[in-house]
Amino acid sequence: MSIYYVIPARRNSKGFAFKNRTLLAYTMKTLSKDDLDKTIVTTDDEWILDKLDTMYCGYTNIKLRKRPKKLSQDSTSHKLVLQDVIDKFKLKNDDIIIYLYLTYPQRNRIDIENALRFYSKNNAKSLLCKKELKTSPYLMMYELPENKGEKIIDSELWRRQDYRKCFERSHFIVIFQVSELDKLNDFLWNKNTVFFKINETVDVDSMEDLERLNKNVQS
């Protein structure tokens, strides 16, 4: 059994141009030299494919998967991207993948190690993260025409203490056993997935998000 770090870095992004080129460095800093021969970057970005080894001090033992066009679309699920990596590098069923989305630049090495310990302690086969909700879905409504609304959760409960406890799902860190991928949905979840609690963190979608984050670090 081996542990692999898989990093998706698609060329095009909806947030801002070449977002993943900018964010890749944050994630690479969370990995040690010993991790690099078990690190796989899957990308269709020729710039990343060309520059990655020189960007990180010539660590050419990072594995690169030049992602085919059919797996580089806006509608491509991460499950398909991961299956491609597993097939390409012939990962074994008992291998563990730690999947690191690039949009969480505040994630650090300790976060990853703590999540992996939590995964092992719970004898899990898949892990996602969770964070506290600012507003309960029991209070939320779908918007309807004519300024009307419909409850998201169809319940007559009105006391907050009676609401079922809810949390927000996060892909801050994703861990799973290779053999489990077929059983996960496109959100990389199934009913046996365990959830590791994290603090509030920035999920970078826009340049403003990144600028705000960097400003907070400098202050």
One Martini backbone bead per residue (centre of mass of N, CA, C, O) as a GRO file, in nm:
protein
  219
    1MET     BB    1   0.095   0.037   0.024
    2SER     BB    2   0.023   0.367  -0.101
    3ILE     BB    3   0.074   0.722  -0.106
    4TYR     BB    4  -0.109   0.966  -0.297
    5TYR     BB    5  -0.072   1.280  -0.464
    6VAL     BB    6  -0.343   1.461  -0.610
    7ILE     BB    7  -0.333   1.724  -0.870
    8PRO     BB    8  -0.549   1.952  -1.000
    9ALA     BB    9  -0.468   2.152  -1.326
   10ARG     BB   10  -0.647   2.320  -1.503
   11ARG     BB   11  -0.636   2.562  -1.736
   12ASN     BB   12  -0.921   2.627  -1.718
   13SER     BB   13  -1.127   2.891  -1.563
   14LYS     BB   14  -1.385   3.074  -1.404
   15GLY     BB   15  -1.266   3.282  -1.214
   16PHE     BB   16  -0.962   3.308  -1.348
   17ALA     BB   17  -0.700   3.337  -1.529
   18PHE     BB   18  -0.495   3.089  -1.455
   19LYS     BB   19  -0.545   2.996  -1.156
   20ASN     BB   20  -0.367   2.731  -1.120
   21ARG     BB   21  -0.093   2.863  -1.157
   22THR     BB   22  -0.115   3.032  -0.895
   23LEU     BB   23  -0.204   2.793  -0.681
   24LEU     BB   24   0.007   2.562  -0.692
   25ALA     BB   25   0.227   2.662  -0.490
   26TYR     BB   26   0.070   2.623  -0.227
   27THR     BB   27   0.054   2.310  -0.244
   28MET     BB   28   0.355   2.235  -0.285
   29LYS     BB   29   0.441   2.344   0.007
   30THR     BB   30   0.298   2.086   0.160
   31LEU     BB   31   0.533   1.924   0.039
   32SER     BB   32   0.772   1.698   0.048
   33LYS     BB   33   1.037   1.547  -0.092
   34ASP     BB   34   0.926   1.255  -0.023
   35ASP     BB   35   0.646   1.302  -0.186
   36LEU     BB   36   0.711   1.350  -0.498
   37ASP     BB   37   0.712   1.040  -0.603
   38LYS     BB   38   0.378   1.058  -0.506
   39THR     BB   39   0.319   1.285  -0.719
   40ILE     BB   40   0.024   1.400  -0.906
   41VAL     BB   41  -0.020   1.588  -1.203
   42THR     BB   42  -0.326   1.695  -1.355
   43THR     BB   43  -0.301   1.826  -1.696
   44ASP     BB   44  -0.359   2.067  -1.987
   45ASP     BB   45  -0.111   2.253  -1.919
   46GLU     BB   46   0.172   2.338  -2.081
   47TRP     BB   47   0.305   2.522  -1.874
   48ILE     BB   48   0.312   2.317  -1.642
   49LEU     BB   49   0.455   2.086  -1.793
   50ASP     BB   50   0.718   2.272  -1.844
   51LYS     BB   51   0.761   2.419  -1.537
   52LEU     BB   52   0.749   2.236  -1.281
   53ASP     BB   53   1.050   2.144  -1.234
   54THR     BB   54   1.162   2.449  -1.212
   55MET     BB   55   0.973   2.566  -0.988
   56TYR     BB   56   1.083   2.298  -0.792
   57CYS     BB   57   1.403   2.252  -0.797
   58GLY     BB   58   1.407   1.997  -0.999
   59TYR     BB   59   1.163   1.795  -0.929
   60THR     BB   60   1.132   1.533  -1.155
   61ASN     BB   61   0.960   1.311  -0.977
   62ILE     BB   62   0.716   1.424  -1.073
   63LYS     BB   63   0.408   1.337  -1.180
   64LEU     BB   64   0.266   1.348  -1.514
   65ARG     BB   65  -0.061   1.427  -1.653
   66LYS     BB   66  -0.177   1.446  -1.969
   67ARG     BB   67  -0.473   1.565  -2.024
   68PRO     BB   68  -0.733   1.501  -2.192
   69LYS     BB   69  -0.977   1.681  -2.341
   70LYS     BB   70  -1.224   1.507  -2.230
   71LEU     BB   71  -1.094   1.585  -1.919
   72SER     BB   72  -1.117   1.937  -1.969
   73GLN     BB   73  -1.398   2.007  -1.884
   74ASP     BB   74  -1.643   2.161  -1.707
   75SER     BB   75  -1.811   1.870  -1.687
   76THR     BB   76  -1.587   1.725  -1.553
   77SER     BB   77  -1.527   1.492  -1.333
   78HIS     BB   78  -1.322   1.394  -1.077
   79LYS     BB   79  -1.365   1.092  -1.107
   80LEU     BB   80  -1.251   1.070  -1.398
   81VAL     BB   81  -0.972   1.186  -1.337
   82LEU     BB   82  -0.894   0.967  -1.127
   83GLN     BB   83  -0.925   0.718  -1.308
   84ASP     BB   84  -0.705   0.803  -1.505
   85VAL     BB   85  -0.472   0.795  -1.301
   86ILE     BB   86  -0.500   0.503  -1.213
   87ASP     BB   87  -0.455   0.382  -1.497
   88LYS     BB   88  -0.187   0.518  -1.583
   89PHE     BB   89  -0.029   0.429  -1.288
   90LYS     BB   90  -0.126   0.161  -1.166
   91LEU     BB   91  -0.296   0.155  -0.921
   92LYS     BB   92  -0.383   0.015  -0.630
   93ASN     BB   93  -0.647  -0.081  -0.434
   94ASP     BB   94  -0.475  -0.009  -0.150
   95ASP     BB   95  -0.436   0.262  -0.224
   96ILE     BB   96  -0.382   0.609  -0.143
   97ILE     BB   97  -0.569   0.913  -0.190
   98ILE     BB   98  -0.470   1.258  -0.201
   99TYR     BB   99  -0.686   1.521  -0.270
  100LEU     BB  100  -0.582   1.852  -0.407
  101TYR     BB  101  -0.723   2.124  -0.420
  102LEU     BB  102  -0.629   2.457  -0.522
  103THR     BB  103  -0.857   2.650  -0.362
  104TYR     BB  104  -0.669   2.597  -0.076
  105PRO     BB  105  -0.416   2.795   0.044
  106GLN     BB  106  -0.449   2.736   0.370
  107ARG     BB  107  -0.344   2.475   0.345
  108ASN     BB  108  -0.155   2.232   0.532
  109ARG     BB  109   0.035   1.983   0.654
  110ILE     BB  110  -0.124   1.938   0.917
  111ASP     BB  111  -0.399   1.895   0.791
  112ILE     BB  112  -0.324   1.638   0.635
  113GLU     BB  113  -0.226   1.467   0.876
  114ASN     BB  114  -0.491   1.482   1.041
  115ALA     BB  115  -0.675   1.354   0.827
  116LEU     BB  116  -0.521   1.085   0.805
  117ARG     BB  117  -0.559   1.000   1.099
  118PHE     BB  118  -0.867   1.004   1.094
  119TYR     BB  119  -0.899   0.794   0.874
  120SER     BB  120  -0.751   0.563   1.025
  121LYS     BB  121  -0.908   0.562   1.298
  122ASN     BB  122  -1.193   0.501   1.121
  123ASN     BB  123  -1.153   0.293   0.896
  124ALA     BB  124  -1.153   0.428   0.623
  125LYS     BB  125  -1.233   0.485   0.253
  126SER     BB  126  -1.350   0.785   0.299
  127LEU     BB  127  -1.289   1.153   0.271
  128LEU     BB  128  -1.415   1.452   0.402
  129CYS     BB  129  -1.521   1.776   0.472
  130LYS     BB  130  -1.618   2.003   0.746
  131LYS     BB  131  -1.839   2.285   0.825
  132GLU     BB  132  -1.982   2.536   0.958
  133LEU     BB  133  -2.280   2.692   0.969
  134LYS     BB  134  -2.432   3.008   0.944
  135THR     BB  135  -2.697   2.869   0.822
  136SER     BB  136  -2.980   2.708   0.838
  137PRO     BB  137  -3.174   2.516   0.619
  138TYR     BB  138  -3.443   2.566   0.787
  139LEU     BB  139  -3.427   2.891   0.692
  140MET     BB  140  -3.446   2.821   0.397
  141MET     BB  141  -3.523   2.937   0.054
  142TYR     BB  142  -3.680   2.919  -0.233
  143GLU     BB  143  -3.719   3.083  -0.520
  144LEU     BB  144  -4.010   3.246  -0.646
  145PRO     BB  145  -4.239   3.369  -0.804
  146GLU     BB  146  -4.378   3.659  -0.684
  147ASN     BB  147  -4.212   3.670  -0.409
  148LYS     BB  148  -4.174   3.373  -0.335
  149GLY     BB  149  -4.158   3.057  -0.136
  150GLU     BB  150  -3.956   2.755  -0.053
  151LYS     BB  151  -3.872   2.505   0.131
  152ILE     BB  152  -3.597   2.311   0.165
  153ILE     BB  153  -3.713   2.206   0.437
  154ASP     BB  154  -3.983   1.994   0.512
  155SER     BB  155  -4.082   2.170   0.799
  156GLU     BB  156  -4.239   2.257   1.130
  157LEU     BB  157  -4.005   2.357   1.261
  158TRP     BB  158  -3.917   2.646   1.496
  159ARG     BB  159  -3.701   2.542   1.683
  160ARG     BB  160  -3.365   2.538   1.685
  161GLN     BB  161  -3.327   2.286   1.889
  162ASP     BB  162  -3.484   2.089   1.666
  163TYR     BB  163  -3.274   2.086   1.474
  164ARG     BB  164  -3.080   1.939   1.271
  165LYS     BB  165  -2.763   1.873   1.234
  166CYS     BB  166  -2.545   2.069   1.028
  167PHE     BB  167  -2.328   2.081   0.732
  168GLU     BB  168  -2.054   2.166   0.530
  169ARG     BB  169  -1.924   2.064   0.250
  170SER     BB  170  -1.574   1.967   0.176
  171HIS     BB  171  -1.262   1.971  -0.044
  172PHE     BB  172  -1.002   2.035   0.116
  173ILE     BB  173  -0.995   1.718   0.178
  174VAL     BB  174  -0.920   1.409   0.002
  175ILE     BB  175  -0.986   1.059   0.089
  176PHE     BB  176  -0.896   0.738  -0.069
  177GLN     BB  177  -0.950   0.432  -0.180
  178VAL     BB  178  -0.922   0.300  -0.481
  179SER     BB  179  -1.157   0.078  -0.449
  180GLU     BB  180  -1.384   0.316  -0.381
  181LEU     BB  181  -1.448   0.493  -0.632
  182ASP     BB  182  -1.692   0.335  -0.760
  183LYS     BB  183  -1.876   0.413  -0.490
  184LEU     BB  184  -1.862   0.698  -0.574
  185ASN     BB  185  -1.956   0.996  -0.647
  186ASP     BB  186  -1.901   1.305  -0.798
  187PHE     BB  187  -1.843   1.412  -0.488
  188LEU     BB  188  -1.693   1.180  -0.330
  189TRP     BB  189  -1.951   1.011  -0.214
  190ASN     BB  190  -2.084   0.815   0.063
  191LYS     BB  191  -2.234   0.664   0.337
  192ASN     BB  192  -1.919   0.595   0.447
  193THR     BB  193  -1.827   0.871   0.471
  194VAL     BB  194  -1.605   1.074   0.629
  195PHE     BB  195  -1.580   1.372   0.850
  196PHE     BB  196  -1.360   1.646   0.861
  197LYS     BB  197  -1.295   1.900   1.068
  198ILE     BB  198  -1.301   2.250   0.990
  199ASN     BB  199  -1.222   2.556   0.941
  200GLU     BB  200  -1.242   2.843   0.821
  201THR     BB  201  -1.207   2.895   0.460
  202VAL     BB  202  -1.066   2.971   0.160
  203ASP     BB  203  -1.237   2.963  -0.158
  204VAL     BB  204  -1.099   3.016  -0.456
  205ASP     BB  205  -1.261   3.209  -0.734
  206SER     BB  206  -1.112   3.486  -0.717
  207MET     BB  207  -0.898   3.749  -0.714
  208GLU     BB  208  -1.021   3.873  -0.458
  209ASP     BB  209  -0.973   3.634  -0.274
  210LEU     BB  210  -0.661   3.634  -0.297
  211GLU     BB  211  -0.608   3.926  -0.210
  212ARG     BB  212  -0.741   3.898   0.069
  213LEU     BB  213  -0.558   3.678   0.174
  214ASN     BB  214  -0.281   3.825   0.139
  215LYS     BB  215  -0.357   4.066   0.320
  216ASN     BB  216  -0.397   3.900   0.585
  217VAL     BB  217  -0.106   3.788   0.597
  218GLN     BB  218   0.041   4.075   0.606
  219SER     BB  219  -0.122   4.194   0.874
   0.00000   0.00000   0.00000
